[in-house]
Amino acid sequence: MNSLYQDGDYVSAEGAMVGLRVRDEACARALVQRTDYDMQTDGPYPETGCFEPPHGR
């Protein structure tokens, strides 16, 4: 779900990201691609809701 470091740059994979907030306590995040999928659960982030805040470079 996060960008990967390849060939000297950060690259985001193609696909759709979905974030679903479950009340105030939890979030469900999913990434769907043509060849892969991923699902994670976590608590919400104060800055960005269900998605992890971007990292400083």
CHARMM-style PDB file with segment names, atoms N, HN, CA, C and O in Angstrom:
ATOM      1  N   MET     1       0.805  -1.180   0.000  1.00  0.00      PROA
ATOM      2  CA  MET     1       0.000   0.000   0.000  1.00  0.00      PROA
ATOM      3  C   MET     1       0.860   1.261   0.000  1.00  0.00      PROA
ATOM      4  O   MET     1       0.430   2.314  -0.471  1.00  0.00      PROA
ATOM      5  N   ASN     2       2.041   1.151   0.514  1.00  0.00      PROA
ATOM      6  HN  ASN     2       2.390   0.296   0.897  1.00  0.00      PROA
ATOM      7  CA  ASN     2       2.935   2.301   0.517  1.00  0.00      PROA
ATOM      8  C   ASN     2       3.802   2.291  -0.737  1.00  0.00      PROA
ATOM      9  O   ASN     2       3.941   1.262  -1.399  1.00  0.00      PROA
ATOM     10  N   SER     3       4.378   3.434  -1.055  1.00  0.00      PROA
ATOM     11  HN  SER     3       4.265   4.270  -0.518  1.00  0.00      PROA
ATOM     12  CA  SER     3       5.263   3.503  -2.211  1.00  0.00      PROA
ATOM     13  C   SER     3       6.540   2.723  -1.934  1.00  0.00      PROA
ATOM     14  O   SER     3       6.957   2.573  -0.786  1.00  0.00      PROA
ATOM     15  N   LEU     4       7.148   2.232  -3.001  1.00  0.00      PROA
ATOM     16  HN  LEU     4       6.809   2.354  -3.933  1.00  0.00      PROA
ATOM     17  CA  LEU     4       8.375   1.458  -2.917  1.00  0.00      PROA
ATOM     18  C   LEU     4       9.518   2.256  -3.526  1.00  0.00      PROA
ATOM     19  O   LEU     4       9.312   3.050  -4.444  1.00  0.00      PROA
ATOM     20  N   TYR     5      10.713   2.043  -3.016  1.00  0.00      PROA
ATOM     21  HN  TYR     5      10.880   1.398  -2.270  1.00  0.00      PROA
ATOM     22  CA  TYR     5      11.889   2.707  -3.561  1.00  0.00      PROA
ATOM     23  C   TYR     5      12.483   1.817  -4.647  1.00  0.00      PROA
ATOM     24  O   TYR     5      12.998   0.737  -4.357  1.00  0.00      PROA
ATOM     25  N   GLN     6      12.412   2.272  -5.901  1.00  0.00      PROA
ATOM     26  HN  GLN     6      11.993   3.150  -6.137  1.00  0.00      PROA
ATOM     27  CA  GLN     6      12.941   1.515  -7.035  1.00  0.00      PROA
ATOM     28  C   GLN     6      13.685   2.455  -7.972  1.00  0.00      PROA
ATOM     29  O   GLN     6      13.211   3.549  -8.277  1.00  0.00      PROA
ATOM     30  N   ASP     7      14.837   2.023  -8.418  1.00  0.00      PROA
ATOM     31  HN  ASP     7      15.222   1.134  -8.171  1.00  0.00      PROA
ATOM     32  CA  ASP     7      15.623   2.774  -9.402  1.00  0.00      PROA
ATOM     33  C   ASP     7      15.833   4.225  -9.001  1.00  0.00      PROA
ATOM     34  O   ASP     7      15.741   5.117  -9.845  1.00  0.00      PROA
ATOM     35  N   GLY     8      16.117   4.478  -7.718  1.00  0.00      PROA
ATOM     36  HN  GLY     8      16.192   3.754  -7.033  1.00  0.00      PROA
ATOM     37  CA  GLY     8      16.438   5.818  -7.268  1.00  0.00      PROA
ATOM     38  C   GLY     8      15.255   6.739  -7.043  1.00  0.00      PROA
ATOM     39  O   GLY     8      15.453   7.945  -6.893  1.00  0.00      PROA
ATOM     40  N   ASP     9      14.024   6.220  -7.013  1.00  0.00      PROA
ATOM     41  HN  ASP     9      13.864   5.241  -7.135  1.00  0.00      PROA
ATOM     42  CA  ASP     9      12.857   7.064  -6.813  1.00  0.00      PROA
ATOM     43  C   ASP     9      11.759   6.257  -6.114  1.00  0.00      PROA
ATOM     44  O   ASP     9      11.785   5.026  -6.121  1.00  0.00      PROA
ATOM     45  N   TYR    10      10.809   6.949  -5.521  1.00  0.00      PROA
ATOM     46  HN  TYR    10      10.787   7.949  -5.515  1.00  0.00      PROA
ATOM     47  CA  TYR    10       9.672   6.284  -4.894  1.00  0.00      PROA
ATOM     48  C   TYR    10       8.578   6.077  -5.937  1.00  0.00      PROA
ATOM     49  O   TYR    10       8.220   7.005  -6.662  1.00  0.00      PROA
ATOM     50  N   VAL    11       8.048   4.853  -6.008  1.00  0.00      PROA
ATOM     51  HN  VAL    11       8.339   4.099  -5.419  1.00  0.00      PROA
ATOM     52  CA  VAL    11       7.061   4.487  -7.013  1.00  0.00      PROA
ATOM     53  C   VAL    11       5.832   3.929  -6.309  1.00  0.00      PROA
ATOM     54  O   VAL    11       5.943   3.068  -5.437  1.00  0.00      PROA
ATOM     55  N   SER    12       4.657   4.428  -6.693  1.00  0.00      PROA
ATOM     56  HN  SER    12       4.566   5.128  -7.402  1.00  0.00      PROA
ATOM     57  CA  SER    12       3.401   3.878  -6.174  1.00  0.00      PROA
ATOM     58  C   SER    12       2.842   2.893  -7.183  1.00  0.00      PROA
ATOM     59  O   SER    12       2.812   3.165  -8.383  1.00  0.00      PROA
ATOM     60  N   ALA    13       2.404   1.760  -6.691  1.00  0.00      PROA
ATOM     61  HN  ALA    13       2.429   1.539  -5.716  1.00  0.00      PROA
ATOM     62  CA  ALA    13       1.828   0.757  -7.586  1.00  0.00      PROA
ATOM     63  C   ALA    13       0.469   1.216  -8.094  1.00  0.00      PROA
ATOM     64  O   ALA    13      -0.242   1.952  -7.409  1.00  0.00      PROA
ATOM     65  N   GLU    14       0.110   0.777  -9.305  1.00  0.00      PROA
ATOM     66  HN  GLU    14       0.687   0.180  -9.862  1.00  0.00      PROA
ATOM     67  CA  GLU    14      -1.199   1.101  -9.856  1.00  0.00      PROA
ATOM     68  C   GLU    14      -2.260   0.288  -9.124  1.00  0.00      PROA
ATOM     69  O   GLU    14      -1.985  -0.816  -8.655  1.00  0.00      PROA
ATOM     70  N   GLY    15      -3.457   0.825  -9.027  1.00  0.00      PROA
ATOM     71  HN  GLY    15      -3.680   1.722  -9.408  1.00  0.00      PROA
ATOM     72  CA  GLY    15      -4.551   0.117  -8.370  1.00  0.00      PROA
ATOM     73  C   GLY    15      -5.442   1.095  -7.636  1.00  0.00      PROA
ATOM     74  O   GLY    15      -5.268   2.308  -7.753  1.00  0.00      PROA
ATOM     75  N   ALA    16      -6.385   0.581  -6.888  1.00  0.00      PROA
ATOM     76  HN  ALA    16      -6.526  -0.404  -6.793  1.00  0.00      PROA
ATOM     77  CA  ALA    16      -7.318   1.403  -6.139  1.00  0.00      PROA
ATOM     78  C   ALA    16      -7.107   1.178  -4.647  1.00  0.00      PROA
ATOM     79  O   ALA    16      -6.991   0.040  -4.191  1.00  0.00      PROA
ATOM     80  N   MET    17      -7.059   2.281  -3.884  1.00  0.00      PROA
ATOM     81  HN  MET    17      -7.154   3.205  -4.254  1.00  0.00      PROA
ATOM     82  CA  MET    17      -6.979   2.198  -2.436  1.00  0.00      PROA
ATOM     83  C   MET    17      -8.324   2.585  -1.853  1.00  0.00      PROA
ATOM     84  O   MET    17      -8.948   3.549  -2.297  1.00  0.00      PROA
ATOM     85  N   VAL    18      -8.770   1.832  -0.857  1.00  0.00      PROA
ATOM     86  HN  VAL    18      -8.263   1.048  -0.497  1.00  0.00      PROA
ATOM     87  CA  VAL    18     -10.050   2.079  -0.217  1.00  0.00      PROA
ATOM     88  C   VAL    18      -9.825   2.171   1.284  1.00  0.00      PROA
ATOM     89  O   VAL    18      -9.130   1.331   1.856  1.00  0.00      PROA
ATOM     90  N   GLY    19     -10.397   3.168   1.922  1.00  0.00      PROA
ATOM     91  HN  GLY    19     -10.962   3.850   1.457  1.00  0.00      PROA
ATOM     92  CA  GLY    19     -10.338   3.293   3.373  1.00  0.00      PROA
ATOM     93  C   GLY    19     -11.745   3.374   3.930  1.00  0.00      PROA
ATOM     94  O   GLY    19     -12.552   4.181   3.469  1.00  0.00      PROA
ATOM     95  N   LEU    20     -12.046   2.550   4.913  1.00  0.00      PROA
ATOM     96  HN  LEU    20     -11.391   1.894   5.288  1.00  0.00      PROA
ATOM     97  CA  LEU    20     -13.377   2.504   5.516  1.00  0.00      PROA
ATOM     98  C   LEU    20     -13.234   2.709   7.014  1.00  0.00      PROA
ATOM     99  O   LEU    20     -12.586   1.917   7.699  1.00  0.00      PROA
ATOM    100  N   ARG    21     -13.835   3.767   7.515  1.00  0.00      PROA
ATOM    101  HN  ARG    21     -14.361   4.411   6.959  1.00  0.00      PROA
ATOM    102  CA  ARG    21     -13.760   4.051   8.955  1.00  0.00      PROA
ATOM    103  C   ARG    21     -14.897   3.318   9.660  1.00  0.00      PROA
ATOM    104  O   ARG    21     -16.056   3.424   9.260  1.00  0.00      PROA
ATOM    105  N   VAL    22     -14.559   2.577  10.706  1.00  0.00      PROA
ATOM    106  HN  VAL    22     -13.617   2.490  11.031  1.00  0.00      PROA
ATOM    107  CA  VAL    22     -15.528   1.831  11.492  1.00  0.00      PROA
ATOM    108  C   VAL    22     -15.670   2.542  12.835  1.00  0.00      PROA
ATOM    109  O   VAL    22     -14.857   2.345  13.738  1.00  0.00      PROA
ATOM    110  N   ARG    23     -16.678   3.346  12.956  1.00  0.00      PROA
ATOM    111  HN  ARG    23     -17.338   3.506  12.222  1.00  0.00      PROA
ATOM    112  CA  ARG    23     -16.897   4.204  14.126  1.00  0.00      PROA
ATOM    113  C   ARG    23     -15.642   5.025  14.415  1.00  0.00      PROA
ATOM    114  O   ARG    23     -14.920   5.394  13.489  1.00  0.00      PROA
ATOM    115  N   ASP    24     -15.378   5.311  15.683  1.00  0.00      PROA
ATOM    116  HN  ASP    24     -15.965   5.011  16.435  1.00  0.00      PROA
ATOM    117  CA  ASP    24     -14.197   6.109  16.036  1.00  0.00      PROA
ATOM    118  C   ASP    24     -12.980   5.245  16.332  1.00  0.00      PROA
ATOM    119  O   ASP    24     -11.875   5.767  16.475  1.00  0.00      PROA
ATOM    120  N   GLU    25     -13.167   3.917  16.427  1.00  0.00      PROA
ATOM    121  HN  GLU    25     -14.065   3.493  16.311  1.00  0.00      PROA
ATOM    122  CA  GLU    25     -12.100   3.059  16.925  1.00  0.00      PROA
ATOM    123  C   GLU    25     -11.222   2.410  15.875  1.00  0.00      PROA
ATOM    124  O   GLU    25     -10.074   2.082  16.176  1.00  0.00      PROA
ATOM    125  N   ALA    26     -11.702   2.209  14.661  1.00  0.00      PROA
ATOM    126  HN  ALA    26     -12.635   2.475  14.417  1.00  0.00      PROA
ATOM    127  CA  ALA    26     -10.943   1.379  13.723  1.00  0.00      PROA
ATOM    128  C   ALA    26     -11.102   1.854  12.279  1.00  0.00      PROA
ATOM    129  O   ALA    26     -12.030   2.585  11.934  1.00  0.00      PROA
ATOM    130  N   CYS    27     -10.165   1.411  11.463  1.00  0.00      PROA
ATOM    131  HN  CYS    27      -9.411   0.817  11.743  1.00  0.00      PROA
ATOM    132  CA  CYS    27     -10.199   1.635  10.020  1.00  0.00      PROA
ATOM    133  C   CYS    27      -9.838   0.329   9.318  1.00  0.00      PROA
ATOM    134  O   CYS    27      -9.035  -0.456   9.821  1.00  0.00      PROA
ATOM    135  N   ALA    28     -10.426   0.112   8.180  1.00  0.00      PROA
ATOM    136  HN  ALA    28     -11.079   0.749   7.772  1.00  0.00      PROA
ATOM    137  CA  ALA    28     -10.048  -1.007   7.314  1.00  0.00      PROA
ATOM    138  C   ALA    28      -9.569  -0.403   6.005  1.00  0.00      PROA
ATOM    139  O   ALA    28     -10.271   0.402   5.393  1.00  0.00      PROA
ATOM    140  N   ARG    29      -8.366  -0.792   5.571  1.00  0.00      PROA
ATOM    141  HN  ARG    29      -7.796  -1.446   6.068  1.00  0.00      PROA
ATOM    142  CA  ARG    29      -7.791  -0.273   4.322  1.00  0.00      PROA
ATOM    143  C   ARG    29      -7.550  -1.438   3.380  1.00  0.00      PROA
ATOM    144  O   ARG    29      -7.161  -2.527   3.802  1.00  0.00      PROA
ATOM    145  N   ALA    30      -7.787  -1.196   2.102  1.00  0.00      PROA
ATOM    146  HN  ALA    30      -8.103  -0.311   1.759  1.00  0.00      PROA
ATOM    147  CA  ALA    30      -7.570  -2.248   1.113  1.00  0.00      PROA
ATOM    148  C   ALA    30      -6.928  -1.656  -0.127  1.00  0.00      PROA
ATOM    149  O   ALA    30      -7.162  -0.498  -0.473  1.00  0.00      PROA
ATOM    150  N   LEU    31      -6.120  -2.462  -0.788  1.00  0.00      PROA
ATOM    151  HN  LEU    31      -5.930  -3.403  -0.507  1.00  0.00      PROA
ATOM    152  CA  LEU    31      -5.505  -2.115  -2.078  1.00  0.00      PROA
ATOM    153  C   LEU    31      -5.859  -3.231  -3.043  1.00  0.00      PROA
ATOM    154  O   LEU    31      -5.618  -4.406  -2.767  1.00  0.00      PROA
ATOM    155  N   VAL    32      -6.424  -2.859  -4.162  1.00  0.00      PROA
ATOM    156  HN  VAL    32      -6.620  -1.904  -4.387  1.00  0.00      PROA
ATOM    157  CA  VAL    32      -6.825  -3.842  -5.169  1.00  0.00      PROA
ATOM    158  C   VAL    32      -6.079  -3.536  -6.459  1.00  0.00      PROA
ATOM    159  O   VAL    32      -6.127  -2.415  -6.966  1.00  0.00      PROA
ATOM    160  N   GLN    33      -5.385  -4.549  -6.986  1.00  0.00      PROA
ATOM    161  HN  GLN    33      -5.346  -5.459  -6.574  1.00  0.00      PROA
ATOM    162  CA  GLN    33      -4.671  -4.442  -8.253  1.00  0.00      PROA
ATOM    163  C   GLN    33      -5.104  -5.583  -9.157  1.00  0.00      PROA
ATOM    164  O   GLN    33      -5.806  -6.500  -8.731  1.00  0.00      PROA
ATOM    165  N   ARG    34      -4.686  -5.516 -10.386  1.00  0.00      PROA
ATOM    166  HN  ARG    34      -4.116  -4.771 -10.733  1.00  0.00      PROA
ATOM    167  CA  ARG    34      -5.001  -6.572 -11.338  1.00  0.00      PROA
ATOM    168  C   ARG    34      -4.426  -7.925 -10.908  1.00  0.00      PROA
ATOM    169  O   ARG    34      -5.043  -8.966 -11.136  1.00  0.00      PROA
ATOM    170  N   THR    35      -3.249  -7.905 -10.289  1.00  0.00      PROA
ATOM    171  HN  THR    35      -2.748  -7.060 -10.104  1.00  0.00      PROA
ATOM    172  CA  THR    35      -2.569  -9.161  -9.952  1.00  0.00      PROA
ATOM    173  C   THR    35      -2.423  -9.413  -8.462  1.00  0.00      PROA
ATOM    174  O   THR    35      -1.874 -10.443  -8.072  1.00  0.00      PROA
ATOM    175  N   ASP    36      -2.898  -8.505  -7.613  1.00  0.00      PROA
ATOM    176  HN  ASP    36      -3.345  -7.668  -7.929  1.00  0.00      PROA
ATOM    177  CA  ASP    36      -2.646  -8.642  -6.182  1.00  0.00      PROA
ATOM    178  C   ASP    36      -3.705  -7.870  -5.395  1.00  0.00      PROA
ATOM    179  O   ASP    36      -4.439  -7.055  -5.954  1.00  0.00      PROA
ATOM    180  N   TYR    37      -3.772  -8.137  -4.107  1.00  0.00      PROA
ATOM    181  HN  TYR    37      -3.176  -8.800  -3.654  1.00  0.00      PROA
ATOM    182  CA  TYR    37      -4.622  -7.369  -3.204  1.00  0.00      PROA
ATOM    183  C   TYR    37      -4.003  -7.390  -1.811  1.00  0.00      PROA
ATOM    184  O   TYR    37      -3.176  -8.247  -1.501  1.00  0.00      PROA
ATOM    185  N   ASP    38      -4.410  -6.446  -0.984  1.00  0.00      PROA
ATOM    186  HN  ASP    38      -5.082  -5.750  -1.236  1.00  0.00      PROA
ATOM    187  CA  ASP    38      -3.911  -6.373   0.380  1.00  0.00      PROA
ATOM    188  C   ASP    38      -4.999  -5.769   1.243  1.00  0.00      PROA
ATOM    189  O   ASP    38      -5.758  -4.919   0.778  1.00  0.00      PROA
ATOM    190  N   MET    39      -5.088  -6.197   2.495  1.00  0.00      PROA
ATOM    191  HN  MET    39      -4.472  -6.888   2.873  1.00  0.00      PROA
ATOM    192  CA  MET    39      -6.078  -5.695   3.437  1.00  0.00      PROA
ATOM    193  C   MET    39      -5.398  -5.499   4.772  1.00  0.00      PROA
ATOM    194  O   MET    39      -4.665  -6.377   5.229  1.00  0.00      PROA
ATOM    195  N   GLN    40      -5.630  -4.349   5.411  1.00  0.00      PROA
ATOM    196  HN  GLN    40      -6.225  -3.636   5.040  1.00  0.00      PROA
ATOM    197  CA  GLN    40      -5.043  -4.067   6.718  1.00  0.00      PROA
ATOM    198  C   GLN    40      -6.092  -3.432   7.604  1.00  0.00      PROA
ATOM    199  O   GLN    40      -6.986  -2.740   7.115  1.00  0.00      PROA
ATOM    200  N   THR    41      -5.993  -3.660   8.903  1.00  0.00      PROA
ATOM    201  HN  THR    41      -5.267  -4.221   9.300  1.00  0.00      PROA
ATOM    202  CA  THR    41      -6.839  -2.966   9.865  1.00  0.00      PROA
ATOM    203  C   THR    41      -5.941  -2.206  10.819  1.00  0.00      PROA
ATOM    204  O   THR    41      -4.831  -2.639  11.129  1.00  0.00      PROA
ATOM    205  N   ASP    42      -6.428  -1.082  11.275  1.00  0.00      PROA
ATOM    206  HN  ASP    42      -7.329  -0.730  11.023  1.00  0.00      PROA
ATOM    207  CA  ASP    42      -5.635  -0.210  12.130  1.00  0.00      PROA
ATOM    208  C   ASP    42      -6.577   0.806  12.758  1.00  0.00      PROA
ATOM    209  O   ASP    42      -7.758   0.860  12.413  1.00  0.00      PROA
ATOM    210  N   GLY    43      -6.067   1.597  13.662  1.00  0.00      PROA
ATOM    211  HN  GLY    43      -5.108   1.553  13.943  1.00  0.00      PROA
ATOM    212  CA  GLY    43      -6.825   2.713  14.201  1.00  0.00      PROA
ATOM    213  C   GLY    43      -6.678   3.917  13.286  1.00  0.00      PROA
ATOM    214  O   GLY    43      -5.762   3.954  12.464  1.00  0.00      PROA
ATOM    215  N   PRO    44      -7.548   4.890  13.410  1.00  0.00      PROA
ATOM    216  CA  PRO    44      -7.450   6.085  12.559  1.00  0.00      PROA
ATOM    217  C   PRO    44      -6.254   6.960  12.956  1.00  0.00      PROA
ATOM    218  O   PRO    44      -5.841   6.982  14.116  1.00  0.00      PROA
ATOM    219  N   TYR    45      -5.716   7.668  11.981  1.00  0.00      PROA
ATOM    220  HN  TYR    45      -6.052   7.650  11.039  1.00  0.00      PROA
ATOM    221  CA  TYR    45      -4.639   8.634  12.204  1.00  0.00      PROA
ATOM    222  C   TYR    45      -5.271  10.011  12.402  1.00  0.00      PROA
ATOM    223  O   TYR    45      -6.168  10.374  11.640  1.00  0.00      PROA
ATOM    224  N   PRO    46      -4.839  10.790  13.393  1.00  0.00      PROA
ATOM    225  CA  PRO    46      -5.447  12.106  13.616  1.00  0.00      PROA
ATOM    226  C   PRO    46      -5.300  13.044  12.409  1.00  0.00      PROA
ATOM    227  O   PRO    46      -6.183  13.860  12.146  1.00  0.00      PROA
ATOM    228  N   GLU    47      -4.182  12.925  11.677  1.00  0.00      PROA
ATOM    229  HN  GLU    47      -3.465  12.262  11.891  1.00  0.00      PROA
ATOM    230  CA  GLU    47      -3.911  13.853  10.575  1.00  0.00      PROA
ATOM    231  C   GLU    47      -4.651  13.494   9.296  1.00  0.00      PROA
ATOM    232  O   GLU    47      -5.100  14.390   8.581  1.00  0.00      PROA
ATOM    233  N   THR    48      -4.791  12.207   8.988  1.00  0.00      PROA
ATOM    234  HN  THR    48      -4.427  11.480   9.568  1.00  0.00      PROA
ATOM    235  CA  THR    48      -5.252  11.808   7.656  1.00  0.00      PROA
ATOM    236  C   THR    48      -6.384  10.794   7.663  1.00  0.00      PROA
ATOM    237  O   THR    48      -6.698  10.235   6.612  1.00  0.00      PROA
ATOM    238  N   GLY    49      -7.008  10.535   8.803  1.00  0.00      PROA
ATOM    239  HN  GLY    49      -6.753  10.989   9.657  1.00  0.00      PROA
ATOM    240  CA  GLY    49      -8.107   9.561   8.838  1.00  0.00      PROA
ATOM    241  C   GLY    49      -7.573   8.139   8.733  1.00  0.00      PROA
ATOM    242  O   GLY    49      -6.700   7.741   9.504  1.00  0.00      PROA
ATOM    243  N   CYS    50      -8.092   7.384   7.791  1.00  0.00      PROA
ATOM    244  HN  CYS    50      -8.801   7.707   7.165  1.00  0.00      PROA
ATOM    245  CA  CYS    50      -7.737   5.966   7.682  1.00  0.00      PROA
ATOM    246  C   CYS    50      -6.409   5.711   6.966  1.00  0.00      PROA
ATOM    247  O   CYS    50      -5.832   4.635   7.121  1.00  0.00      PROA
ATOM    248  N   PHE    51      -5.918   6.664   6.196  1.00  0.00      PROA
ATOM    249  HN  PHE    51      -6.387   7.539   6.071  1.00  0.00      PROA
ATOM    250  CA  PHE    51      -4.684   6.446   5.436  1.00  0.00      PROA
ATOM    251  C   PHE    51      -3.478   6.932   6.219  1.00  0.00      PROA
ATOM    252  O   PHE    51      -3.529   7.962   6.891  1.00  0.00      PROA
ATOM    253  N   GLU    52      -2.394   6.177   6.122  1.00  0.00      PROA
ATOM    254  HN  GLU    52      -2.353   5.340   5.576  1.00  0.00      PROA
ATOM    255  CA  GLU    52      -1.162   6.524   6.805  1.00  0.00      PROA
ATOM    256  C   GLU    52      -0.638   7.861   6.294  1.00  0.00      PROA
ATOM    257  O   GLU    52      -0.636   8.091   5.085  1.00  0.00      PROA
ATOM    258  N   PRO    53      -0.193   8.753   7.188  1.00  0.00      PROA
ATOM    259  CA  PRO    53       0.342  10.041   6.740  1.00  0.00      PROA
ATOM    260  C   PRO    53       1.560   9.844   5.848  1.00  0.00      PROA
ATOM    261  O   PRO    53       2.316   8.891   6.040  1.00  0.00      PROA
ATOM    262  N   PRO    54       1.762  10.732   4.872  1.00  0.00      PROA
ATOM    263  CA  PRO    54       2.940  10.602   4.008  1.00  0.00      PROA
ATOM    264  C   PRO    54       4.221  10.844   4.811  1.00  0.00      PROA
ATOM    265  O   PRO    54       4.247  11.650   5.741  1.00  0.00      PROA
ATOM    266  N   HSD    55       5.276  10.130   4.430  1.00  0.00      PROA
ATOM    267  HN  HSD    55       5.255   9.475   3.674  1.00  0.00      PROA
ATOM    268  CA  HSD    55       6.571  10.267   5.103  1.00  0.00      PROA
ATOM    269  C   HSD    55       7.338  11.422   4.493  1.00  0.00      PROA
ATOM    270  O   HSD    55       7.251  11.660   3.289  1.00  0.00      PROA
ATOM    271  N   GLY    56       8.079  12.136   5.305  1.00  0.00      PROA
ATOM    272  HN  GLY    56       8.149  11.942   6.284  1.00  0.00      PROA
ATOM    273  CA  GLY    56       8.935  13.196   4.798  1.00  0.00      PROA
ATOM    274  C   GLY    56      10.123  12.602   4.053  1.00  0.00      PROA
ATOM    275  O   GLY    56      10.660  11.566   4.445  1.00  0.00      PROA
ATOM    276  N   ARG    57      10.525  13.268   2.981  1.00  0.00      PROA
ATOM    277  HN  ARG    57      10.089  14.110   2.663  1.00  0.00      PROA
ATOM    278  CA  ARG    57      11.696  12.794   2.225  1.00  0.00      PROA
ATOM    279  C   ARG    57      12.783  13.807   2.317  1.00  0.00      PROA
ATOM    280  OT1 ARG    57      13.859  13.610   1.753  1.00  0.00      PROA
TER     281      ARG     57
END
